[in-house]
Amino acid sequence: MPDRRARGRGEPDRAVIELTRVSREFPGQPPVRALREVSLRVDQGDYLAIVGPPGSGKSPLLNVVVLLDRPTSGSYLLNGVETTTLPDGARTRLRGDRIGFVFQSFHLLSHRSVVENVMLAEVYGRRGRKGRRERALAALERVGLGHRAGFAPNRLSGGERQRAAIARALLGGASLLLCDEPTGNLDSRNTEAAPLARRGTSRPSSCWSRR
């Protein structure tokens, strides 16, 4: 059983994700039960990988966690907020404020520099402009990409574009990072560095999806 006490404080860590007996069933003849009474707790500072073959339920689980889908039954608390009963608008706002994404296809704007792409995380998060570029540069340094800050994304390798996407997710200040194949284009050295990039942040949790 993992020790859930906060380091050095003797108090429990706050759960970022808390799923309790979550099920997701899709209608059909017969109905398809993609998730069956899943219970999961992810505390602040934790990171984990969701692994499994096609059809094992990884995508339905991530869709529930990122608030793109509602479970058929069960409870899902995100930072202590019960999400299953929230209206759609409130779920969208909660997703924007609390969840950062690293997409497998990166979604970097080709007409913006790398540092400008990272800065967009705070534009969408409605954070003040003061110090935005400096924070973006610091995020790029954490993933070993500071020397590419002024480059256009199409001048980066696949691994560098992926690290830029990780830096952008870190900058948003989310309490949860959700990553789709986040290390698929990284070499062994940078694969190891990816989770370590969380150091110096406010200890977000990371949830990685792997095939």
SULKA-V86767 format. One record per backbone hydrogen bond with DSSP energy under -1.0 kcal/mol. NH is the residue of the N-H (numbers start at 1). CO is the residue of the C=O. Records with the same first field share a line. If there is no record, write none. Layout:
NH->CO ; CO
//
This chain:
6->11
9->6
10->6
13->4
16->42
17->42
18->77
19->40
20->75
22->38
23->73
24->35
26->32
32->26
34->24
35->24
38->22
40->19
42->17
44->14
46->43
48->206
50->208
56->53
61->57
62->58
63->59
64->60
65->61
66->62
67->64
68->63
69->63
72->23
73->23
75->20
77->18
78->81
79->16
81->78
83->76
86->83
91->87
92->88
93->89
94->90
95->91
96->92
97->93
98->94
99->95
100->176
102->178
106->103
107->105
112->109
114->151
115->149
117->113
118->114
119->115
120->116
121->118
122->119
123->119
124->120
126->123
127->122
132->129
135->131
136->132
137->133
138->134
139->135
140->136
141->137
142->138
144->141
145->140
148->145
149->146
151->148
155->152
156->153
161->157
162->158
163->159
164->160
165->161
166->162
167->163
168->164
169->165
170->166
171->167
172->168
173->170
175->98
176->98
177->205
178->100
179->207
180->102
181->209
184->181
186->183
191->187
192->188
193->189
194->190
197->193
198->195
199->196
201->198
205->175
206->46
207->177
208->48
209->179
210->50
//
